[in-house]
Amino acid sequence: MEGNDPKHIARALGNVARSKGMSEIAKKSGLGRQALYRALSEDGNPTLETLLGVLDALGLQLTVQPRAA
């Protein structure tokens, strides 16, 4: 996340989701499996809703904090 590169973040999250089983992540997140593959691919551009759904399905959460000075 530190690099702030959306494509890198989507790809990394996709790798984690695939390692846990994309069908299971799709089921837990309420999102379509094919849509997840597309959104979390190298050229994907997931919506905030998709991102939050996948993070929740993985047992993760998005946290915002001030940058270190």
PDB file of N, CA, C and O in Angstrom, chain B, residues numbered from 101:
ATOM      1  N   MET B 101       0.826  -1.195   0.000  1.00  0.00           N
ATOM      2  CA  MET B 101       0.000   0.000   0.000  1.00  0.00           C
ATOM      3  C   MET B 101       0.868   1.255   0.000  1.00  0.00           C
ATOM      4  O   MET B 101       0.452   2.307  -0.487  1.00  0.00           O
ATOM      5  N   GLU B 102       2.072   1.137   0.549  1.00  0.00           N
ATOM      6  CA  GLU B 102       2.914   2.322   0.705  1.00  0.00           C
ATOM      7  C   GLU B 102       3.265   2.986  -0.611  1.00  0.00           C
ATOM      8  O   GLU B 102       3.474   4.199  -0.647  1.00  0.00           O
ATOM      9  N   GLY B 103       3.334   2.226  -1.695  1.00  0.00           N
ATOM     10  CA  GLY B 103       3.693   2.807  -2.980  1.00  0.00           C
ATOM     11  C   GLY B 103       2.566   3.577  -3.636  1.00  0.00           C
ATOM     12  O   GLY B 103       2.799   4.311  -4.597  1.00  0.00           O
ATOM     13  N   ASN B 104       1.336   3.425  -3.131  1.00  0.00           N
ATOM     14  CA  ASN B 104       0.159   4.112  -3.675  1.00  0.00           C
ATOM     15  C   ASN B 104      -0.083   3.823  -5.153  1.00  0.00           C
ATOM     16  O   ASN B 104      -0.646   4.656  -5.863  1.00  0.00           O
ATOM     17  N   ASP B 105       0.336   2.655  -5.617  1.00  0.00           N
ATOM     18  CA  ASP B 105       0.100   2.261  -7.002  1.00  0.00           C
ATOM     19  C   ASP B 105      -1.130   1.360  -7.039  1.00  0.00           C
ATOM     20  O   ASP B 105      -1.062   0.204  -6.621  1.00  0.00           O
ATOM     21  N   PRO B 106      -2.255   1.879  -7.536  1.00  0.00           N
ATOM     22  CA  PRO B 106      -3.500   1.101  -7.526  1.00  0.00           C
ATOM     23  C   PRO B 106      -3.384  -0.245  -8.228  1.00  0.00           C
ATOM     24  O   PRO B 106      -3.950  -1.232  -7.758  1.00  0.00           O
ATOM     25  N   LYS B 107      -2.666  -0.305  -9.337  1.00  0.00           N
ATOM     26  CA  LYS B 107      -2.525  -1.569 -10.065  1.00  0.00           C
ATOM     27  C   LYS B 107      -1.742  -2.585  -9.234  1.00  0.00           C
ATOM     28  O   LYS B 107      -2.072  -3.771  -9.225  1.00  0.00           O
ATOM     29  N   HIS B 108      -0.723  -2.124  -8.550  1.00  0.00           N
ATOM     30  CA  HIS B 108       0.073  -3.010  -7.699  1.00  0.00           C
ATOM     31  C   HIS B 108      -0.778  -3.536  -6.535  1.00  0.00           C
ATOM     32  O   HIS B 108      -0.703  -4.715  -6.189  1.00  0.00           O
ATOM     33  N   ILE B 109      -1.571  -2.668  -5.946  1.00  0.00           N
ATOM     34  CA  ILE B 109      -2.432  -3.060  -4.822  1.00  0.00           C
ATOM     35  C   ILE B 109      -3.471  -4.076  -5.282  1.00  0.00           C
ATOM     36  O   ILE B 109      -3.688  -5.088  -4.615  1.00  0.00           O
ATOM     37  N   ALA B 110      -4.117  -3.811  -6.426  1.00  0.00           N
ATOM     38  CA  ALA B 110      -5.126  -4.737  -6.953  1.00  0.00           C
ATOM     39  C   ALA B 110      -4.502  -6.091  -7.267  1.00  0.00           C
ATOM     40  O   ALA B 110      -5.078  -7.132  -6.948  1.00  0.00           O
ATOM     41  N   ARG B 111      -3.339  -6.080  -7.884  1.00  0.00           N
ATOM     42  CA  ARG B 111      -2.668  -7.330  -8.239  1.00  0.00           C
ATOM     43  C   ARG B 111      -2.274  -8.111  -6.981  1.00  0.00           C
ATOM     44  O   ARG B 111      -2.467  -9.326  -6.919  1.00  0.00           O
ATOM     45  N   ALA B 112      -1.729  -7.423  -5.991  1.00  0.00           N
ATOM     46  CA  ALA B 112      -1.330  -8.090  -4.742  1.00  0.00           C
ATOM     47  C   ALA B 112      -2.545  -8.681  -4.029  1.00  0.00           C
ATOM     48  O   ALA B 112      -2.497  -9.811  -3.542  1.00  0.00           O
ATOM     49  N   LEU B 113      -3.630  -7.915  -3.971  1.00  0.00           N
ATOM     50  CA  LEU B 113      -4.845  -8.413  -3.332  1.00  0.00           C
ATOM     51  C   LEU B 113      -5.402  -9.606  -4.111  1.00  0.00           C
ATOM     52  O   LEU B 113      -5.914 -10.554  -3.515  1.00  0.00           O
ATOM     53  N   GLY B 114      -5.302  -9.560  -5.422  1.00  0.00           N
ATOM     54  CA  GLY B 114      -5.725 -10.686  -6.256  1.00  0.00           C
ATOM     55  C   GLY B 114      -4.910 -11.931  -5.974  1.00  0.00           C
ATOM     56  O   GLY B 114      -5.455 -13.034  -5.930  1.00  0.00           O
ATOM     57  N   ASN B 115      -3.612 -11.769  -5.782  1.00  0.00           N
ATOM     58  CA  ASN B 115      -2.749 -12.906  -5.455  1.00  0.00           C
ATOM     59  C   ASN B 115      -3.167 -13.542  -4.136  1.00  0.00           C
ATOM     60  O   ASN B 115      -3.232 -14.766  -4.022  1.00  0.00           O
ATOM     61  N   VAL B 116      -3.446 -12.716  -3.152  1.00  0.00           N
ATOM     62  CA  VAL B 116      -3.875 -13.224  -1.849  1.00  0.00           C
ATOM     63  C   VAL B 116      -5.226 -13.926  -1.980  1.00  0.00           C
ATOM     64  O   VAL B 116      -5.422 -15.013  -1.436  1.00  0.00           O
ATOM     65  N   ALA B 117      -6.146 -13.307  -2.698  1.00  0.00           N
ATOM     66  CA  ALA B 117      -7.480 -13.897  -2.872  1.00  0.00           C
ATOM     67  C   ALA B 117      -7.386 -15.239  -3.590  1.00  0.00           C
ATOM     68  O   ALA B 117      -8.064 -16.190  -3.202  1.00  0.00           O
ATOM     69  N   ARG B 118      -6.557 -15.333  -4.631  1.00  0.00           N
ATOM     70  CA  ARG B 118      -6.406 -16.595  -5.345  1.00  0.00           C
ATOM     71  C   ARG B 118      -5.786 -17.663  -4.440  1.00  0.00           C
ATOM     72  O   ARG B 118      -6.152 -18.835  -4.517  1.00  0.00           O
ATOM     73  N   SER B 119      -4.855 -17.257  -3.589  1.00  0.00           N
ATOM     74  CA  SER B 119      -4.226 -18.241  -2.696  1.00  0.00           C
ATOM     75  C   SER B 119      -5.223 -18.793  -1.675  1.00  0.00           C
ATOM     76  O   SER B 119      -5.067 -19.918  -1.201  1.00  0.00           O
ATOM     77  N   LYS B 120      -6.242 -18.008  -1.338  1.00  0.00           N
ATOM     78  CA  LYS B 120      -7.271 -18.447  -0.389  1.00  0.00           C
ATOM     79  C   LYS B 120      -8.424 -19.151  -1.083  1.00  0.00           C
ATOM     80  O   LYS B 120      -9.254 -19.782  -0.428  1.00  0.00           O
ATOM     81  N   GLY B 121      -8.482 -19.047  -2.404  1.00  0.00           N
ATOM     82  CA  GLY B 121      -9.559 -19.659  -3.181  1.00  0.00           C
ATOM     83  C   GLY B 121     -10.550 -18.601  -3.642  1.00  0.00           C
ATOM     84  O   GLY B 121     -11.351 -18.104  -2.850  1.00  0.00           O
ATOM     85  N   MET B 122     -10.495 -18.260  -4.914  1.00  0.00           N
ATOM     86  CA  MET B 122     -11.322 -17.185  -5.439  1.00  0.00           C
ATOM     87  C   MET B 122     -12.808 -17.489  -5.311  1.00  0.00           C
ATOM     88  O   MET B 122     -13.603 -16.576  -5.084  1.00  0.00           O
ATOM     89  N   SER B 123     -13.199 -18.749  -5.450  1.00  0.00           N
ATOM     90  CA  SER B 123     -14.619 -19.094  -5.307  1.00  0.00           C
ATOM     91  C   SER B 123     -15.104 -18.799  -3.889  1.00  0.00           C
ATOM     92  O   SER B 123     -16.203 -18.280  -3.696  1.00  0.00           O
ATOM     93  N   GLU B 124     -14.279 -19.132  -2.905  1.00  0.00           N
ATOM     94  CA  GLU B 124     -14.646 -18.876  -1.509  1.00  0.00           C
ATOM     95  C   GLU B 124     -14.695 -17.377  -1.224  1.00  0.00           C
ATOM     96  O   GLU B 124     -15.591 -16.914  -0.517  1.00  0.00           O
ATOM     97  N   ILE B 125     -13.752 -16.618  -1.759  1.00  0.00           N
ATOM     98  CA  ILE B 125     -13.740 -15.166  -1.566  1.00  0.00           C
ATOM     99  C   ILE B 125     -14.964 -14.551  -2.228  1.00  0.00           C
ATOM    100  O   ILE B 125     -15.593 -13.654  -1.666  1.00  0.00           O
ATOM    101  N   ALA B 126     -15.303 -15.030  -3.419  1.00  0.00           N
ATOM    102  CA  ALA B 126     -16.492 -14.529  -4.113  1.00  0.00           C
ATOM    103  C   ALA B 126     -17.745 -14.798  -3.280  1.00  0.00           C
ATOM    104  O   ALA B 126     -18.599 -13.925  -3.131  1.00  0.00           O
ATOM    105  N   LYS B 127     -17.846 -15.996  -2.747  1.00  0.00           N
ATOM    106  CA  LYS B 127     -19.011 -16.373  -1.930  1.00  0.00           C
ATOM    107  C   LYS B 127     -19.109 -15.495  -0.685  1.00  0.00           C
ATOM    108  O   LYS B 127     -20.178 -14.967  -0.377  1.00  0.00           O
ATOM    109  N   LYS B 128     -17.995 -15.338   0.032  1.00  0.00           N
ATOM    110  CA  LYS B 128     -17.991 -14.546   1.266  1.00  0.00           C
ATOM    111  C   LYS B 128     -18.227 -13.063   1.015  1.00  0.00           C
ATOM    112  O   LYS B 128     -18.827 -12.377   1.843  1.00  0.00           O
ATOM    113  N   SER B 129     -17.753 -12.567  -0.127  1.00  0.00           N
ATOM    114  CA  SER B 129     -17.879 -11.138  -0.407  1.00  0.00           C
ATOM    115  C   SER B 129     -19.191 -10.787  -1.100  1.00  0.00           C
ATOM    116  O   SER B 129     -19.579  -9.620  -1.148  1.00  0.00           O
ATOM    117  N   GLY B 130     -19.875 -11.801  -1.638  1.00  0.00           N
ATOM    118  CA  GLY B 130     -21.110 -11.546  -2.369  1.00  0.00           C
ATOM    119  C   GLY B 130     -20.869 -10.997  -3.766  1.00  0.00           C
ATOM    120  O   GLY B 130     -21.773 -10.437  -4.385  1.00  0.00           O
ATOM    121  N   LEU B 131     -19.653 -11.159  -4.257  1.00  0.00           N
ATOM    122  CA  LEU B 131     -19.291 -10.666  -5.588  1.00  0.00           C
ATOM    123  C   LEU B 131     -19.084 -11.844  -6.527  1.00  0.00           C
ATOM    124  O   LEU B 131     -18.789 -12.953  -6.083  1.00  0.00           O
ATOM    125  N   GLY B 132     -19.238 -11.605  -7.814  1.00  0.00           N
ATOM    126  CA  GLY B 132     -19.050 -12.663  -8.800  1.00  0.00           C
ATOM    127  C   GLY B 132     -17.584 -13.033  -8.958  1.00  0.00           C
ATOM    128  O   GLY B 132     -16.706 -12.170  -8.936  1.00  0.00           O
ATOM    129  N   ARG B 133     -17.329 -14.331  -9.118  1.00  0.00           N
ATOM    130  CA  ARG B 133     -15.959 -14.815  -9.241  1.00  0.00           C
ATOM    131  C   ARG B 133     -15.249 -14.218 -10.450  1.00  0.00           C
ATOM    132  O   ARG B 133     -14.108 -13.770 -10.338  1.00  0.00           O
ATOM    133  N   GLN B 134     -15.906 -14.208 -11.593  1.00  0.00           N
ATOM    134  CA  GLN B 134     -15.283 -13.650 -12.797  1.00  0.00           C
ATOM    135  C   GLN B 134     -15.028 -12.151 -12.646  1.00  0.00           C
ATOM    136  O   GLN B 134     -14.003 -11.641 -13.100  1.00  0.00           O
ATOM    137  N   ALA B 135     -15.953 -11.456 -12.012  1.00  0.00           N
ATOM    138  CA  ALA B 135     -15.771 -10.017 -11.785  1.00  0.00           C
ATOM    139  C   ALA B 135     -14.566  -9.770 -10.880  1.00  0.00           C
ATOM    140  O   ALA B 135     -13.822  -8.809 -11.072  1.00  0.00           O
ATOM    141  N   LEU B 136     -14.380 -10.653  -9.884  1.00  0.00           N
ATOM    142  CA  LEU B 136     -13.216 -10.521  -9.007  1.00  0.00           C
ATOM    143  C   LEU B 136     -11.925 -10.750  -9.773  1.00  0.00           C
ATOM    144  O   LEU B 136     -10.961 -10.004  -9.602  1.00  0.00           O
ATOM    145  N   TYR B 137     -11.896 -11.772 -10.615  1.00  0.00           N
ATOM    146  CA  TYR B 137     -10.696 -12.023 -11.418  1.00  0.00           C
ATOM    147  C   TYR B 137     -10.347 -10.795 -12.252  1.00  0.00           C
ATOM    148  O   TYR B 137      -9.184 -10.397 -12.325  1.00  0.00           O
ATOM    149  N   ARG B 138     -11.360 -10.195 -12.881  1.00  0.00           N
ATOM    150  CA  ARG B 138     -11.112  -8.996 -13.710  1.00  0.00           C
ATOM    151  C   ARG B 138     -10.654  -7.825 -12.864  1.00  0.00           C
ATOM    152  O   ARG B 138      -9.667  -7.168 -13.195  1.00  0.00           O
ATOM    153  N   ALA B 139     -11.361  -7.556 -11.774  1.00  0.00           N
ATOM    154  CA  ALA B 139     -11.055  -6.393 -10.937  1.00  0.00           C
ATOM    155  C   ALA B 139      -9.687  -6.503 -10.283  1.00  0.00           C
ATOM    156  O   ALA B 139      -9.012  -5.495 -10.078  1.00  0.00           O
ATOM    157  N   LEU B 140      -9.275  -7.727  -9.955  1.00  0.00           N
ATOM    158  CA  LEU B 140      -8.024  -7.925  -9.233  1.00  0.00           C
ATOM    159  C   LEU B 140      -6.884  -8.389 -10.128  1.00  0.00           C
ATOM    160  O   LEU B 140      -5.883  -8.927  -9.655  1.00  0.00           O
ATOM    161  N   SER B 141      -7.052  -8.174 -11.423  1.00  0.00           N
ATOM    162  CA  SER B 141      -5.988  -8.518 -12.367  1.00  0.00           C
ATOM    163  C   SER B 141      -5.010  -7.348 -12.475  1.00  0.00           C
ATOM    164  O   SER B 141      -5.217  -6.287 -11.887  1.00  0.00           O
ATOM    165  N   GLU B 142      -3.955  -7.567 -13.231  1.00  0.00           N
ATOM    166  CA  GLU B 142      -2.939  -6.518 -13.420  1.00  0.00           C
ATOM    167  C   GLU B 142      -3.540  -5.258 -14.030  1.00  0.00           C
ATOM    168  O   GLU B 142      -3.114  -4.148 -13.710  1.00  0.00           O
ATOM    169  N   ASP B 143      -4.531  -5.423 -14.908  1.00  0.00           N
ATOM    170  CA  ASP B 143      -5.177  -4.279 -15.543  1.00  0.00           C
ATOM    171  C   ASP B 143      -6.502  -3.918 -14.890  1.00  0.00           C
ATOM    172  O   ASP B 143      -7.242  -3.079 -15.404  1.00  0.00           O
ATOM    173  N   GLY B 144      -6.803  -4.543 -13.763  1.00  0.00           N
ATOM    174  CA  GLY B 144      -8.067  -4.289 -13.078  1.00  0.00           C
ATOM    175  C   GLY B 144      -8.095  -2.937 -12.391  1.00  0.00           C
ATOM    176  O   GLY B 144      -7.062  -2.317 -12.141  1.00  0.00           O
ATOM    177  N   ASN B 145      -9.293  -2.508 -12.099  1.00  0.00           N
ATOM    178  CA  ASN B 145      -9.501  -1.245 -11.397  1.00  0.00           C
ATOM    179  C   ASN B 145     -10.707  -1.438 -10.469  1.00  0.00           C
ATOM    180  O   ASN B 145     -11.808  -0.977 -10.770  1.00  0.00           O
ATOM    181  N   PRO B 146     -10.488  -2.126  -9.334  1.00  0.00           N
ATOM    182  CA  PRO B 146     -11.622  -2.463  -8.466  1.00  0.00           C
ATOM    183  C   PRO B 146     -12.255  -1.219  -7.844  1.00  0.00           C
ATOM    184  O   PRO B 146     -11.583  -0.239  -7.522  1.00  0.00           O
ATOM    185  N   THR B 147     -13.561  -1.300  -7.693  1.00  0.00           N
ATOM    186  CA  THR B 147     -14.259  -0.224  -6.995  1.00  0.00           C
ATOM    187  C   THR B 147     -13.947  -0.327  -5.507  1.00  0.00           C
ATOM    188  O   THR B 147     -13.433  -1.342  -5.039  1.00  0.00           O
ATOM    189  N   LEU B 148     -14.257   0.712  -4.786  1.00  0.00           N
ATOM    190  CA  LEU B 148     -14.069   0.680  -3.337  1.00  0.00           C
ATOM    191  C   LEU B 148     -14.933  -0.429  -2.737  1.00  0.00           C
ATOM    192  O   LEU B 148     -14.505  -1.111  -1.806  1.00  0.00           O
ATOM    193  N   GLU B 149     -16.125  -0.610  -3.254  1.00  0.00           N
ATOM    194  CA  GLU B 149     -17.021  -1.670  -2.774  1.00  0.00           C
ATOM    195  C   GLU B 149     -16.381  -3.048  -2.949  1.00  0.00           C
ATOM    196  O   GLU B 149     -16.441  -3.882  -2.045  1.00  0.00           O
ATOM    197  N   THR B 150     -15.769  -3.284  -4.109  1.00  0.00           N
ATOM    198  CA  THR B 150     -15.100  -4.554  -4.360  1.00  0.00           C
ATOM    199  C   THR B 150     -13.908  -4.729  -3.430  1.00  0.00           C
ATOM    200  O   THR B 150     -13.722  -5.793  -2.839  1.00  0.00           O
ATOM    201  N   LEU B 151     -13.113  -3.691  -3.304  1.00  0.00           N
ATOM    202  CA  LEU B 151     -11.946  -3.733  -2.429  1.00  0.00           C
ATOM    203  C   LEU B 151     -12.347  -4.068  -0.992  1.00  0.00           C
ATOM    204  O   LEU B 151     -11.755  -4.946  -0.365  1.00  0.00           O
ATOM    205  N   LEU B 152     -13.342  -3.372  -0.484  1.00  0.00           N
ATOM    206  CA  LEU B 152     -13.786  -3.617   0.888  1.00  0.00           C
ATOM    207  C   LEU B 152     -14.391  -5.003   1.051  1.00  0.00           C
ATOM    208  O   LEU B 152     -14.189  -5.650   2.080  1.00  0.00           O
ATOM    209  N   GLY B 153     -15.124  -5.462   0.059  1.00  0.00           N
ATOM    210  CA  GLY B 153     -15.713  -6.800   0.118  1.00  0.00           C
ATOM    211  C   GLY B 153     -14.657  -7.886   0.155  1.00  0.00           C
ATOM    212  O   GLY B 153     -14.779  -8.846   0.916  1.00  0.00           O
ATOM    213  N   VAL B 154     -13.622  -7.744  -0.659  1.00  0.00           N
ATOM    214  CA  VAL B 154     -12.546  -8.732  -0.682  1.00  0.00           C
ATOM    215  C   VAL B 154     -11.763  -8.693   0.622  1.00  0.00           C
ATOM    216  O   VAL B 154     -11.465  -9.739   1.198  1.00  0.00           O
ATOM    217  N   LEU B 155     -11.430  -7.500   1.091  1.00  0.00           N
ATOM    218  CA  LEU B 155     -10.711  -7.384   2.356  1.00  0.00           C
ATOM    219  C   LEU B 155     -11.499  -8.031   3.489  1.00  0.00           C
ATOM    220  O   LEU B 155     -10.930  -8.749   4.311  1.00  0.00           O
ATOM    221  N   ASP B 156     -12.799  -7.780   3.536  1.00  0.00           N
ATOM    222  CA  ASP B 156     -13.646  -8.367   4.581  1.00  0.00           C
ATOM    223  C   ASP B 156     -13.663  -9.893   4.465  1.00  0.00           C
ATOM    224  O   ASP B 156     -13.570 -10.595   5.472  1.00  0.00           O
ATOM    225  N   ALA B 157     -13.781 -10.398   3.245  1.00  0.00           N
ATOM    226  CA  ALA B 157     -13.794 -11.845   3.034  1.00  0.00           C
ATOM    227  C   ALA B 157     -12.477 -12.488   3.459  1.00  0.00           C
ATOM    228  O   ALA B 157     -12.447 -13.655   3.849  1.00  0.00           O
ATOM    229  N   LEU B 158     -11.395 -11.724   3.382  1.00  0.00           N
ATOM    230  CA  LEU B 158     -10.086 -12.217   3.794  1.00  0.00           C
ATOM    231  C   LEU B 158      -9.826 -12.005   5.280  1.00  0.00           C
ATOM    232  O   LEU B 158      -8.784 -12.406   5.799  1.00  0.00           O
ATOM    233  N   GLY B 159     -10.783 -11.371   5.962  1.00  0.00           N
ATOM    234  CA  GLY B 159     -10.598 -11.092   7.380  1.00  0.00           C
ATOM    235  C   GLY B 159      -9.680  -9.904   7.631  1.00  0.00           C
ATOM    236  O   GLY B 159      -9.053  -9.808   8.686  1.00  0.00           O
ATOM    237  N   LEU B 160      -9.602  -9.004   6.661  1.00  0.00           N
ATOM    238  CA  LEU B 160      -8.753  -7.819   6.757  1.00  0.00           C
ATOM    239  C   LEU B 160      -9.602  -6.561   6.771  1.00  0.00           C
ATOM    240  O   LEU B 160     -10.789  -6.601   6.444  1.00  0.00           O
ATOM    241  N   GLN B 161      -8.996  -5.447   7.147  1.00  0.00           N
ATOM    242  CA  GLN B 161      -9.707  -4.174   7.109  1.00  0.00           C
ATOM    243  C   GLN B 161      -8.775  -3.095   6.590  1.00  0.00           C
ATOM    244  O   GLN B 161      -7.554  -3.186   6.725  1.00  0.00           O
ATOM    245  N   LEU B 162      -9.360  -2.090   6.003  1.00  0.00           N
ATOM    246  CA  LEU B 162      -8.615  -0.943   5.494  1.00  0.00           C
ATOM    247  C   LEU B 162      -8.555   0.093   6.600  1.00  0.00           C
ATOM    248  O   LEU B 162      -9.578   0.440   7.190  1.00  0.00           O
ATOM    249  N   THR B 163      -7.361   0.585   6.881  1.00  0.00           N
ATOM    250  CA  THR B 163      -7.182   1.585   7.933  1.00  0.00           C
ATOM    251  C   THR B 163      -6.504   2.806   7.334  1.00  0.00           C
ATOM    252  O   THR B 163      -5.583   2.679   6.526  1.00  0.00           O
ATOM    253  N   VAL B 164      -6.957   3.984   7.729  1.00  0.00           N
ATOM    254  CA  VAL B 164      -6.367   5.242   7.269  1.00  0.00           C
ATOM    255  C   VAL B 164      -5.697   5.919   8.455  1.00  0.00           C
ATOM    256  O   VAL B 164      -6.271   6.021   9.539  1.00  0.00           O
ATOM    257  N   GLN B 165      -4.477   6.377   8.227  1.00  0.00           N
ATOM    258  CA  GLN B 165      -3.750   7.060   9.287  1.00  0.00           C
ATOM    259  C   GLN B 165      -2.866   8.135   8.674  1.00  0.00           C
ATOM    260  O   GLN B 165      -2.551   8.061   7.487  1.00  0.00           O
ATOM    261  N   PRO B 166      -2.464   9.123   9.443  1.00  0.00           N
ATOM    262  CA  PRO B 166      -1.597  10.175   8.913  1.00  0.00           C
ATOM    263  C   PRO B 166      -0.243   9.588   8.491  1.00  0.00           C
ATOM    264  O   PRO B 166       0.244   8.621   9.077  1.00  0.00           O
ATOM    265  N   ARG B 167       0.333  10.185   7.484  1.00  0.00           N
ATOM    266  CA  ARG B 167       1.674   9.783   7.048  1.00  0.00           C
ATOM    267  C   ARG B 167       2.695  10.187   8.100  1.00  0.00           C
ATOM    268  O   ARG B 167       2.551  11.190   8.799  1.00  0.00           O
ATOM    269  N   ALA B 168       3.728   9.364   8.179  1.00  0.00           N
ATOM    270  CA  ALA B 168       4.825   9.725   9.088  1.00  0.00           C
ATOM    271  C   ALA B 168       5.558  10.929   8.515  1.00  0.00           C
ATOM    272  O   ALA B 168       5.746  11.034   7.303  1.00  0.00           O
ATOM    273  N   ALA B 169       5.961  11.815   9.377  1.00  0.00           N
ATOM    274  CA  ALA B 169       6.646  13.038   8.925  1.00  0.00           C
ATOM    275  C   ALA B 169       8.034  12.771   8.445  1.00  0.00           C
ATOM    276  O   ALA B 169       8.734  13.697   8.035  1.00  0.00           O
TER     277      ALA B 169
END
